[in-house]
């Protein structure tokens, strides 16, 4: 319960913690299966707060590691550093450079 409360509060959704418990969710369930749009809707997230709904659905900064989450190490790893690097390296920047200037110039 404490882990789930800390996570929900850390993403600005602390007001929905009691409702989350009342609907039967716990840390293990959220860790294993996450929350989908229907789950978030059942929590009563206001339509004018789509960012809160997205944080819940994507498990933003969720401490996935069971044992090491208690020490707080999980949130540093999930801070987005690895996600940002992956998107930049495999994203449009890499493709644009290869297709546009590099490959076209050398082959022509």
Jmol script that loads the backbone (N, CA, C; Angstrom):
load data "model"
ATOM      1  N   UNK A   1       0.827  -1.212   0.000  1.00  0.00           N
ATOM      2  CA  UNK A   1       0.000   0.000   0.000  1.00  0.00           C
ATOM      3  C   UNK A   1       0.858   1.256   0.000  1.00  0.00           C
ATOM      4  N   UNK A   2       1.908   1.241   0.810  1.00  0.00           N
ATOM      5  CA  UNK A   2       2.770   2.421   0.905  1.00  0.00           C
ATOM      6  C   UNK A   2       3.436   2.750  -0.436  1.00  0.00           C
ATOM      7  N   UNK A   3       3.922   1.718  -1.123  1.00  0.00           N
ATOM      8  CA  UNK A   3       4.573   1.940  -2.419  1.00  0.00           C
ATOM      9  C   UNK A   3       3.594   2.563  -3.407  1.00  0.00           C
ATOM     10  N   UNK A   4       2.382   2.027  -3.422  1.00  0.00           N
ATOM     11  CA  UNK A   4       1.383   2.545  -4.346  1.00  0.00           C
ATOM     12  C   UNK A   4       1.033   3.984  -3.997  1.00  0.00           C
ATOM     13  N   UNK A   5       0.873   4.262  -2.714  1.00  0.00           N
ATOM     14  CA  UNK A   5       0.558   5.629  -2.284  1.00  0.00           C
ATOM     15  C   UNK A   5       1.666   6.596  -2.683  1.00  0.00           C
ATOM     16  N   UNK A   6       2.914   6.212  -2.439  1.00  0.00           N
ATOM     17  CA  UNK A   6       4.042   7.095  -2.788  1.00  0.00           C
ATOM     18  C   UNK A   6       4.073   7.381  -4.284  1.00  0.00           C
ATOM     19  N   UNK A   7       3.840   6.340  -5.085  1.00  0.00           N
ATOM     20  CA  UNK A   7       3.859   6.545  -6.531  1.00  0.00           C
ATOM     21  C   UNK A   7       2.725   7.471  -6.965  1.00  0.00           C
ATOM     22  N   UNK A   8       1.509   7.188  -6.506  1.00  0.00           N
ATOM     23  CA  UNK A   8       0.344   7.992  -6.899  1.00  0.00           C
ATOM     24  C   UNK A   8       0.545   9.447  -6.482  1.00  0.00           C
ATOM     25  N   UNK A   9       1.057   9.663  -5.290  1.00  0.00           N
ATOM     26  CA  UNK A   9       1.304  11.031  -4.826  1.00  0.00           C
ATOM     27  C   UNK A   9       2.421  11.695  -5.622  1.00  0.00           C
ATOM     28  N   UNK A  10       3.443  10.929  -6.001  1.00  0.00           N
ATOM     29  CA  UNK A  10       4.581  11.504  -6.726  1.00  0.00           C
ATOM     30  C   UNK A  10       4.208  12.007  -8.115  1.00  0.00           C
ATOM     31  N   UNK A  11       3.130  11.477  -8.683  1.00  0.00           N
ATOM     32  CA  UNK A  11       2.713  11.924 -10.017  1.00  0.00           C
ATOM     33  C   UNK A  11       1.520  12.876  -9.960  1.00  0.00           C
ATOM     34  N   UNK A  12       1.183  13.332  -8.747  1.00  0.00           N
ATOM     35  CA  UNK A  12       0.129  14.328  -8.604  1.00  0.00           C
ATOM     36  C   UNK A  12      -1.282  13.771  -8.578  1.00  0.00           C
ATOM     37  N   UNK A  13      -1.416  12.478  -8.311  1.00  0.00           N
ATOM     38  CA  UNK A  13      -2.734  11.837  -8.301  1.00  0.00           C
ATOM     39  C   UNK A  13      -3.128  11.342  -6.912  1.00  0.00           C
ATOM     40  N   UNK A  14      -2.547  11.924  -5.886  1.00  0.00           N
ATOM     41  CA  UNK A  14      -2.814  11.486  -4.518  1.00  0.00           C
ATOM     42  C   UNK A  14      -4.287  11.525  -4.141  1.00  0.00           C
ATOM     43  N   UNK A  15      -5.030  12.451  -4.716  1.00  0.00           N
ATOM     44  CA  UNK A  15      -6.456  12.565  -4.410  1.00  0.00           C
ATOM     45  C   UNK A  15      -7.233  11.331  -4.859  1.00  0.00           C
ATOM     46  N   UNK A  16      -6.657  10.528  -5.746  1.00  0.00           N
ATOM     47  CA  UNK A  16      -7.343   9.352  -6.276  1.00  0.00           C
ATOM     48  C   UNK A  16      -6.884   8.053  -5.625  1.00  0.00           C
ATOM     49  N   UNK A  17      -5.995   8.136  -4.644  1.00  0.00           N
ATOM     50  CA  UNK A  17      -5.454   6.933  -4.014  1.00  0.00           C
ATOM     51  C   UNK A  17      -6.538   6.103  -3.328  1.00  0.00           C
ATOM     52  N   UNK A  18      -7.380   6.730  -2.529  1.00  0.00           N
ATOM     53  CA  UNK A  18      -8.428   5.981  -1.829  1.00  0.00           C
ATOM     54  C   UNK A  18      -9.369   5.301  -2.817  1.00  0.00           C
ATOM     55  N   UNK A  19      -9.690   5.980  -3.898  1.00  0.00           N
ATOM     56  CA  UNK A  19     -10.564   5.405  -4.924  1.00  0.00           C
ATOM     57  C   UNK A  19      -9.881   4.216  -5.595  1.00  0.00           C
ATOM     58  N   UNK A  20      -8.587   4.315  -5.814  1.00  0.00           N
ATOM     59  CA  UNK A  20      -7.811   3.224  -6.405  1.00  0.00           C
ATOM     60  C   UNK A  20      -7.918   1.968  -5.539  1.00  0.00           C
ATOM     61  N   UNK A  21      -7.761   2.156  -4.228  1.00  0.00           N
ATOM     62  CA  UNK A  21      -7.887   1.028  -3.301  1.00  0.00           C
ATOM     63  C   UNK A  21      -9.313   0.495  -3.267  1.00  0.00           C
ATOM     64  N   UNK A  22     -10.283   1.393  -3.236  1.00  0.00           N
ATOM     65  CA  UNK A  22     -11.685   0.991  -3.172  1.00  0.00           C
ATOM     66  C   UNK A  22     -12.088   0.160  -4.391  1.00  0.00           C
ATOM     67  N   UNK A  23     -11.453   0.417  -5.533  1.00  0.00           N
ATOM     68  CA  UNK A  23     -11.748  -0.341  -6.750  1.00  0.00           C
ATOM     69  C   UNK A  23     -10.985  -1.661  -6.810  1.00  0.00           C
ATOM     70  N   UNK A  24     -10.146  -1.911  -5.809  1.00  0.00           N
ATOM     71  CA  UNK A  24      -9.443  -3.193  -5.719  1.00  0.00           C
ATOM     72  C   UNK A  24      -8.044  -3.235  -6.293  1.00  0.00           C
ATOM     73  N   UNK A  25      -7.491  -2.102  -6.646  1.00  0.00           N
ATOM     74  CA  UNK A  25      -6.139  -2.080  -7.189  1.00  0.00           C
ATOM     75  C   UNK A  25      -5.123  -2.108  -6.065  1.00  0.00           C
ATOM     76  N   UNK A  26      -3.998  -2.748  -6.330  1.00  0.00           N
ATOM     77  CA  UNK A  26      -2.883  -2.724  -5.398  1.00  0.00           C
ATOM     78  C   UNK A  26      -1.587  -2.605  -6.196  1.00  0.00           C
ATOM     79  N   UNK A  27      -0.480  -2.494  -5.493  1.00  0.00           N
ATOM     80  CA  UNK A  27       0.813  -2.266  -6.144  1.00  0.00           C
ATOM     81  C   UNK A  27       1.138  -3.378  -7.141  1.00  0.00           C
ATOM     82  N   UNK A  28       0.957  -4.626  -6.717  1.00  0.00           N
ATOM     83  CA  UNK A  28       1.317  -5.758  -7.579  1.00  0.00           C
ATOM     84  C   UNK A  28       0.504  -5.759  -8.865  1.00  0.00           C
ATOM     85  N   UNK A  29      -0.781  -5.497  -8.764  1.00  0.00           N
ATOM     86  CA  UNK A  29      -1.638  -5.487  -9.956  1.00  0.00           C
ATOM     87  C   UNK A  29      -1.231  -4.375 -10.922  1.00  0.00           C
ATOM     88  N   UNK A  30      -0.989  -3.202 -10.390  1.00  0.00           N
ATOM     89  CA  UNK A  30      -0.588  -2.079 -11.247  1.00  0.00           C
ATOM     90  C   UNK A  30       0.780  -2.358 -11.863  1.00  0.00           C
ATOM     91  N   UNK A  31       1.680  -2.954 -11.096  1.00  0.00           N
ATOM     92  CA  UNK A  31       3.011  -3.270 -11.620  1.00  0.00           C
ATOM     93  C   UNK A  31       2.933  -4.295 -12.744  1.00  0.00           C
ATOM     94  N   UNK A  32       2.096  -5.299 -12.589  1.00  0.00           N
ATOM     95  CA  UNK A  32       2.017  -6.366 -13.579  1.00  0.00           C
ATOM     96  C   UNK A  32       1.184  -5.994 -14.796  1.00  0.00           C
ATOM     97  N   UNK A  33       0.037  -5.353 -14.585  1.00  0.00           N
ATOM     98  CA  UNK A  33      -0.886  -5.132 -15.681  1.00  0.00           C
ATOM     99  C   UNK A  33      -1.102  -3.672 -16.043  1.00  0.00           C
ATOM    100  N   UNK A  34      -0.702  -2.778 -15.182  1.00  0.00           N
ATOM    101  CA  UNK A  34      -0.896  -1.366 -15.456  1.00  0.00           C
ATOM    102  C   UNK A  34      -2.358  -0.965 -15.372  1.00  0.00           C
ATOM    103  N   UNK A  35      -2.653   0.203 -15.878  1.00  0.00           N
ATOM    104  CA  UNK A  35      -4.009   0.726 -15.891  1.00  0.00           C
ATOM    105  C   UNK A  35      -4.353   1.092 -17.326  1.00  0.00           C
ATOM    106  N   UNK A  36      -5.543   0.727 -17.767  1.00  0.00           N
ATOM    107  CA  UNK A  36      -5.961   1.123 -19.106  1.00  0.00           C
ATOM    108  C   UNK A  36      -6.949   2.279 -19.019  1.00  0.00           C
ATOM    109  N   UNK A  37      -7.465   2.698 -20.148  1.00  0.00           N
ATOM    110  CA  UNK A  37      -8.365   3.851 -20.189  1.00  0.00           C
ATOM    111  C   UNK A  37      -9.609   3.622 -19.332  1.00  0.00           C
ATOM    112  N   UNK A  38     -10.142   2.399 -19.333  1.00  0.00           N
ATOM    113  CA  UNK A  38     -11.331   2.102 -18.525  1.00  0.00           C
ATOM    114  C   UNK A  38     -11.023   2.197 -17.033  1.00  0.00           C
ATOM    115  N   UNK A  39      -9.840   1.741 -16.639  1.00  0.00           N
ATOM    116  CA  UNK A  39      -9.428   1.833 -15.231  1.00  0.00           C
ATOM    117  C   UNK A  39      -9.342   3.292 -14.805  1.00  0.00           C
ATOM    118  N   UNK A  40      -8.708   4.094 -15.632  1.00  0.00           N
ATOM    119  CA  UNK A  40      -8.530   5.509 -15.324  1.00  0.00           C
ATOM    120  C   UNK A  40      -9.879   6.219 -15.280  1.00  0.00           C
ATOM    121  N   UNK A  41     -10.768   5.853 -16.183  1.00  0.00           N
ATOM    122  CA  UNK A  41     -12.101   6.443 -16.189  1.00  0.00           C
ATOM    123  C   UNK A  41     -12.858   6.088 -14.905  1.00  0.00           C
ATOM    124  N   UNK A  42     -12.716   4.849 -14.453  1.00  0.00           N
ATOM    125  CA  UNK A  42     -13.373   4.415 -13.219  1.00  0.00           C
ATOM    126  C   UNK A  42     -12.875   5.185 -12.000  1.00  0.00           C
ATOM    127  N   UNK A  43     -11.636   5.648 -12.061  1.00  0.00           N
ATOM    128  CA  UNK A  43     -11.078   6.440 -10.963  1.00  0.00           C
ATOM    129  C   UNK A  43     -11.695   7.827 -10.885  1.00  0.00           C
ATOM    130  N   UNK A  44     -12.277   8.273 -11.982  1.00  0.00           N
ATOM    131  CA  UNK A  44     -12.906   9.584 -11.990  1.00  0.00           C
ATOM    132  C   UNK A  44     -11.962  10.729 -12.261  1.00  0.00           C
ATOM    133  N   UNK A  45     -10.908  10.471 -13.037  1.00  0.00           N
ATOM    134  CA  UNK A  45      -9.983  11.541 -13.417  1.00  0.00           C
ATOM    135  C   UNK A  45     -10.764  12.548 -14.275  1.00  0.00           C
ATOM    136  N   UNK A  46     -10.744  13.832 -13.909  1.00  0.00           N
ATOM    137  CA  UNK A  46     -11.490  14.834 -14.675  1.00  0.00           C
ATOM    138  C   UNK A  46     -11.009  14.936 -16.123  1.00  0.00           C
ATOM    139  N   UNK A  47     -11.917  15.174 -17.032  1.00  0.00           N
ATOM    140  CA  UNK A  47     -11.587  15.286 -18.458  1.00  0.00           C
ATOM    141  C   UNK A  47     -10.624  16.434 -18.727  1.00  0.00           C
ATOM    142  N   UNK A  48     -10.641  17.461 -17.859  1.00  0.00           N
ATOM    143  CA  UNK A  48      -9.742  18.598 -18.069  1.00  0.00           C
ATOM    144  C   UNK A  48      -8.348  18.347 -17.488  1.00  0.00           C
ATOM    145  N   UNK A  49      -8.074  17.103 -17.080  1.00  0.00           N
ATOM    146  CA  UNK A  49      -6.749  16.729 -16.555  1.00  0.00           C
ATOM    147  C   UNK A  49      -6.200  15.530 -17.318  1.00  0.00           C
ATOM    148  N   UNK A  50      -6.051  15.624 -18.628  1.00  0.00           N
ATOM    149  CA  UNK A  50      -5.576  14.470 -19.396  1.00  0.00           C
ATOM    150  C   UNK A  50      -4.148  14.045 -19.037  1.00  0.00           C
ATOM    151  N   UNK A  51      -3.369  14.957 -18.533  1.00  0.00           N
ATOM    152  CA  UNK A  51      -1.999  14.618 -18.135  1.00  0.00           C
ATOM    153  C   UNK A  51      -1.980  13.637 -16.979  1.00  0.00           C
ATOM    154  N   UNK A  52      -2.894  13.812 -16.025  1.00  0.00           N
ATOM    155  CA  UNK A  52      -2.968  12.875 -14.900  1.00  0.00           C
ATOM    156  C   UNK A  52      -3.356  11.488 -15.397  1.00  0.00           C
ATOM    157  N   UNK A  53      -4.324  11.435 -16.294  1.00  0.00           N
ATOM    158  CA  UNK A  53      -4.758  10.150 -16.850  1.00  0.00           C
ATOM    159  C   UNK A  53      -3.607   9.465 -17.578  1.00  0.00           C
ATOM    160  N   UNK A  54      -2.841  10.225 -18.327  1.00  0.00           N
ATOM    161  CA  UNK A  54      -1.718   9.647 -19.076  1.00  0.00           C
ATOM    162  C   UNK A  54      -0.638   9.123 -18.132  1.00  0.00           C
ATOM    163  N   UNK A  55      -0.360   9.863 -17.065  1.00  0.00           N
ATOM    164  CA  UNK A  55       0.637   9.409 -16.092  1.00  0.00           C
ATOM    165  C   UNK A  55       0.223   8.083 -15.480  1.00  0.00           C
ATOM    166  N   UNK A  56      -1.046   7.928 -15.183  1.00  0.00           N
ATOM    167  CA  UNK A  56      -1.535   6.675 -14.620  1.00  0.00           C
ATOM    168  C   UNK A  56      -1.467   5.540 -15.643  1.00  0.00           C
ATOM    169  N   UNK A  57      -1.913   5.805 -16.869  1.00  0.00           N
ATOM    170  CA  UNK A  57      -1.923   4.756 -17.899  1.00  0.00           C
ATOM    171  C   UNK A  57      -0.524   4.296 -18.268  1.00  0.00           C
ATOM    172  N   UNK A  58       0.416   5.220 -18.315  1.00  0.00           N
ATOM    173  CA  UNK A  58       1.772   4.871 -18.736  1.00  0.00           C
ATOM    174  C   UNK A  58       2.673   4.477 -17.566  1.00  0.00           C
ATOM    175  N   UNK A  59       2.112   4.511 -16.365  1.00  0.00           N
ATOM    176  CA  UNK A  59       2.878   4.220 -15.142  1.00  0.00           C
ATOM    177  C   UNK A  59       4.125   5.101 -15.076  1.00  0.00           C
ATOM    178  N   UNK A  60       3.917   6.378 -15.306  1.00  0.00           N
ATOM    179  CA  UNK A  60       4.985   7.373 -15.275  1.00  0.00           C
ATOM    180  C   UNK A  60       5.772   7.290 -13.971  1.00  0.00           C
ATOM    181  N   UNK A  61       7.062   7.083 -14.082  1.00  0.00           N
ATOM    182  CA  UNK A  61       7.982   7.013 -12.931  1.00  0.00           C
ATOM    183  C   UNK A  61       7.599   5.925 -11.941  1.00  0.00           C
ATOM    184  N   UNK A  62       6.993   4.855 -12.419  1.00  0.00           N
ATOM    185  CA  UNK A  62       6.571   3.764 -11.539  1.00  0.00           C
ATOM    186  C   UNK A  62       7.785   2.961 -11.076  1.00  0.00           C
ATOM    187  N   UNK A  63       7.871   2.678  -9.778  1.00  0.00           N
ATOM    188  CA  UNK A  63       9.014   1.908  -9.242  1.00  0.00           C
ATOM    189  C   UNK A  63       8.829   0.416  -9.495  1.00  0.00           C
ATOM    190  N   UNK A  64       9.146  -0.063 -10.693  1.00  0.00           N
ATOM    191  CA  UNK A  64       8.885  -1.447 -11.082  1.00  0.00           C
ATOM    192  C   UNK A  64       9.628  -2.459 -10.250  1.00  0.00           C
ATOM    193  N   UNK A  65      10.856  -2.193  -9.877  1.00  0.00           N
ATOM    194  CA  UNK A  65      11.657  -3.159  -9.134  1.00  0.00           C
ATOM    195  C   UNK A  65      11.049  -3.406  -7.767  1.00  0.00           C
ATOM    196  N   UNK A  66      10.664  -4.637  -7.500  1.00  0.00           N
ATOM    197  CA  UNK A  66      10.000  -4.979  -6.247  1.00  0.00           C
ATOM    198  C   UNK A  66      10.850  -4.709  -5.024  1.00  0.00           C
ATOM    199  N   UNK A  67      12.039  -5.297  -4.945  1.00  0.00           N
ATOM    200  CA  UNK A  67      12.861  -5.162  -3.750  1.00  0.00           C
ATOM    201  C   UNK A  67      13.569  -3.829  -3.653  1.00  0.00           C
ATOM    202  N   UNK A  68      14.111  -3.336  -4.765  1.00  0.00           N
ATOM    203  CA  UNK A  68      14.884  -2.102  -4.707  1.00  0.00           C
ATOM    204  C   UNK A  68      14.021  -0.852  -4.771  1.00  0.00           C
ATOM    205  N   UNK A  69      12.731  -1.005  -5.024  1.00  0.00           N
ATOM    206  CA  UNK A  69      11.854   0.166  -5.072  1.00  0.00           C
ATOM    207  C   UNK A  69      11.743   0.826  -3.705  1.00  0.00           C
ATOM    208  N   UNK A  70      11.852   0.036  -2.654  1.00  0.00           N
ATOM    209  CA  UNK A  70      11.746   0.585  -1.306  1.00  0.00           C
ATOM    210  C   UNK A  70      12.891   1.544  -1.008  1.00  0.00           C
ATOM    211  N   UNK A  71      14.047   1.307  -1.626  1.00  0.00           N
ATOM    212  CA  UNK A  71      15.178   2.190  -1.389  1.00  0.00           C
ATOM    213  C   UNK A  71      15.151   3.421  -2.284  1.00  0.00           C
ATOM    214  N   UNK A  72      14.206   3.464  -3.217  1.00  0.00           N
ATOM    215  CA  UNK A  72      14.065   4.653  -4.051  1.00  0.00           C
ATOM    216  C   UNK A  72      14.904   4.628  -5.311  1.00  0.00           C
ATOM    217  N   UNK A  73      15.609   3.544  -5.574  1.00  0.00           N
ATOM    218  CA  UNK A  73      16.455   3.480  -6.751  1.00  0.00           C
ATOM    219  C   UNK A  73      15.681   3.420  -8.049  1.00  0.00           C
ATOM    220  N   UNK A  74      14.472   2.892  -8.022  1.00  0.00           N
ATOM    221  CA  UNK A  74      13.686   2.711  -9.241  1.00  0.00           C
ATOM    222  C   UNK A  74      13.300   4.008  -9.911  1.00  0.00           C
ATOM    223  N   UNK A  75      12.966   5.033  -9.145  1.00  0.00           N
ATOM    224  CA  UNK A  75      12.478   6.262  -9.765  1.00  0.00           C
ATOM    225  C   UNK A  75      13.589   6.995 -10.511  1.00  0.00           C
ATOM    226  N   UNK A  76      14.829   6.878 -10.070  1.00  0.00           N
ATOM    227  CA  UNK A  76      15.928   7.517 -10.779  1.00  0.00           C
ATOM    228  C   UNK A  76      16.124   6.863 -12.138  1.00  0.00           C
ATOM    229  N   UNK A  77      15.993   5.539 -12.186  1.00  0.00           N
ATOM    230  CA  UNK A  77      16.174   4.835 -13.439  1.00  0.00           C
ATOM    231  C   UNK A  77      15.038   5.121 -14.407  1.00  0.00           C
ATOM    232  N   UNK A  78      13.828   5.318 -13.904  1.00  0.00           N
ATOM    233  CA  UNK A  78      12.669   5.565 -14.745  1.00  0.00           C
ATOM    234  C   UNK A  78      12.464   7.049 -15.011  1.00  0.00           C
ATOM    235  N   UNK A  79      13.464   7.856 -14.761  1.00  0.00           N
ATOM    236  CA  UNK A  79      13.324   9.300 -14.888  1.00  0.00           C
ATOM    237  C   UNK A  79      13.199   9.758 -16.329  1.00  0.00           C
ATOM    238  N   UNK A  80      13.353   8.826 -17.279  1.00  0.00           N
ATOM    239  CA  UNK A  80      13.163   9.178 -18.675  1.00  0.00           C
ATOM    240  C   UNK A  80      14.461   9.236 -19.456  1.00  0.00           C
ATOM    241  N   UNK A  81      15.603   9.071 -18.791  1.00  0.00           N
ATOM    242  CA  UNK A  81      16.878   9.174 -19.485  1.00  0.00           C
ATOM    243  C   UNK A  81      16.994   8.116 -20.569  1.00  0.00           C
ATOM    244  N   UNK A  82      16.663   6.869 -20.261  1.00  0.00           N
ATOM    245  CA  UNK A  82      16.793   5.823 -21.257  1.00  0.00           C
ATOM    246  C   UNK A  82      15.760   5.986 -22.361  1.00  0.00           C
ATOM    247  N   UNK A  83      14.564   6.452 -22.038  1.00  0.00           N
ATOM    248  CA  UNK A  83      13.548   6.662 -23.047  1.00  0.00           C
ATOM    249  C   UNK A  83      13.966   7.748 -24.026  1.00  0.00           C
ATOM    250  N   UNK A  84      14.486   8.847 -23.510  1.00  0.00           N
ATOM    251  CA  UNK A  84      14.895   9.948 -24.370  1.00  0.00           C
ATOM    252  C   UNK A  84      16.019   9.525 -25.302  1.00  0.00           C
ATOM    253  N   UNK A  85      16.986   8.777 -24.769  1.00  0.00           N
ATOM    254  CA  UNK A  85      18.100   8.355 -25.598  1.00  0.00           C
ATOM    255  C   UNK A  85      17.626   7.451 -26.722  1.00  0.00           C
ATOM    256  N   UNK A  86      16.756   6.498 -26.408  1.00  0.00           N
ATOM    257  CA  UNK A  86      16.256   5.568 -27.401  1.00  0.00           C
ATOM    258  C   UNK A  86      15.497   6.274 -28.503  1.00  0.00           C
ATOM    259  N   UNK A  87      14.675   7.249 -28.153  1.00  0.00           N
ATOM    260  CA  UNK A  87      13.899   7.966 -29.156  1.00  0.00           C
ATOM    261  C   UNK A  87      14.798   8.802 -30.049  1.00  0.00           C
ATOM    262  N   UNK A  88      15.805   9.430 -29.456  1.00  0.00           N
ATOM    263  CA  UNK A  88      16.690  10.273 -30.244  1.00  0.00           C
ATOM    264  C   UNK A  88      17.521   9.445 -31.210  1.00  0.00           C
ATOM    265  N   UNK A  89      18.026   8.307 -30.745  1.00  0.00           N
ATOM    266  CA  UNK A  89      18.892   7.510 -31.589  1.00  0.00           C
ATOM    267  C   UNK A  89      18.129   6.787 -32.687  1.00  0.00           C
ATOM    268  N   UNK A  90      16.947   6.292 -32.382  1.00  0.00           N
ATOM    269  CA  UNK A  90      16.197   5.550 -33.390  1.00  0.00           C
ATOM    270  C   UNK A  90      15.099   6.390 -34.020  1.00  0.00           C
ATOM    271  N   UNK A  91      15.025   7.650 -33.659  1.00  0.00           N
ATOM    272  CA  UNK A  91      13.968   8.528 -34.129  1.00  0.00           C
ATOM    273  C   UNK A  91      14.249   9.120 -35.490  1.00  0.00           C
ATOM    274  N   UNK A  92      13.584  10.204 -35.791  1.00  0.00           N
ATOM    275  CA  UNK A  92      13.658  10.805 -37.118  1.00  0.00           C
ATOM    276  C   UNK A  92      15.013  11.443 -37.407  1.00  0.00           C
ATOM    277  N   UNK A  93      15.763  11.846 -36.384  1.00  0.00           N
ATOM    278  CA  UNK A  93      17.061  12.473 -36.622  1.00  0.00           C
ATOM    279  C   UNK A  93      17.984  11.533 -37.384  1.00  0.00           C
ATOM    280  N   UNK A  94      18.058  10.291 -36.944  1.00  0.00           N
ATOM    281  CA  UNK A  94      18.935   9.312 -37.558  1.00  0.00           C
ATOM    282  C   UNK A  94      18.500   9.014 -38.985  1.00  0.00           C
ATOM    283  N   UNK A  95      17.204   8.862 -39.182  1.00  0.00           N
ATOM    284  CA  UNK A  95      16.688   8.551 -40.505  1.00  0.00           C
ATOM    285  C   UNK A  95      16.867   9.711 -41.475  1.00  0.00           C
ATOM    286  N   UNK A  96      16.616  10.930 -41.014  1.00  0.00           N
ATOM    287  CA  UNK A  96      16.735  12.093 -41.877  1.00  0.00           C
ATOM    288  C   UNK A  96      18.159  12.254 -42.395  1.00  0.00           C
ATOM    289  N   UNK A  97      19.121  12.082 -41.519  1.00  0.00           N
ATOM    290  CA  UNK A  97      20.508  12.266 -41.933  1.00  0.00           C
ATOM    291  C   UNK A  97      20.932  11.196 -42.922  1.00  0.00           C
ATOM    292  N   UNK A  98      20.534   9.949 -42.684  1.00  0.00           N
ATOM    293  CA  UNK A  98      20.930   8.854 -43.561  1.00  0.00           C
ATOM    294  C   UNK A  98      20.292   8.972 -44.926  1.00  0.00           C
ATOM    295  N   UNK A  99      18.998   9.254 -44.970  1.00  0.00           N
ATOM    296  CA  UNK A  99      18.284   9.288 -46.242  1.00  0.00           C
ATOM    297  C   UNK A  99      18.559  10.560 -47.011  1.00  0.00           C
ATOM    298  N   UNK A 100      18.571  11.673 -46.306  1.00  0.00           N
ATOM    299  CA  UNK A 100      18.648  12.967 -46.983  1.00  0.00           C
ATOM    300  C   UNK A 100      20.012  13.306 -47.510  1.00  0.00           C
ATOM    301  N   UNK A 101      21.002  13.457 -46.648  1.00  0.00           N
ATOM    302  CA  UNK A 101      22.278  13.982 -47.106  1.00  0.00           C
ATOM    303  C   UNK A 101      23.332  12.902 -47.317  1.00  0.00           C
ATOM    304  N   UNK A 102      23.396  11.909 -46.457  1.00  0.00           N
ATOM    305  CA  UNK A 102      24.462  10.917 -46.526  1.00  0.00           C
ATOM    306  C   UNK A 102      24.317   9.960 -47.683  1.00  0.00           C
ATOM    307  N   UNK A 103      23.246   9.231 -47.765  1.00  0.00           N
ATOM    308  CA  UNK A 103      23.092   8.183 -48.776  1.00  0.00           C
ATOM    309  C   UNK A 103      22.908   8.744 -50.175  1.00  0.00           C
ATOM    310  N   UNK A 104      22.093   9.759 -50.306  1.00  0.00           N
ATOM    311  CA  UNK A 104      21.774  10.329 -51.615  1.00  0.00           C
ATOM    312  C   UNK A 104      22.981  10.943 -52.278  1.00  0.00           C
ATOM    313  N   UNK A 105      23.848  11.604 -51.551  1.00  0.00           N
ATOM    314  CA  UNK A 105      25.002  12.296 -52.121  1.00  0.00           C
ATOM    315  C   UNK A 105      26.036  11.305 -52.611  1.00  0.00           C
ATOM    316  N   UNK A 106      26.319  10.277 -51.830  1.00  0.00           N
ATOM    317  CA  UNK A 106      27.375   9.360 -52.170  1.00  0.00           C
ATOM    318  C   UNK A 106      27.016   8.472 -53.356  1.00  0.00           C
ATOM    319  N   UNK A 107      25.751   8.085 -53.471  1.00  0.00           N
ATOM    320  CA  UNK A 107      25.361   7.184 -54.521  1.00  0.00           C
ATOM    321  C   UNK A 107      25.164   7.901 -55.862  1.00  0.00           C
ATOM    322  N   UNK A 108      24.904   9.177 -55.870  1.00  0.00           N
ATOM    323  CA  UNK A 108      24.611   9.882 -57.109  1.00  0.00           C
ATOM    324  C   UNK A 108      25.807  10.171 -57.930  1.00  0.00           C
TER     325      UNK A 108
END
end "model"
wireframe off; spacefill off
backbone 0.3
color backbone group
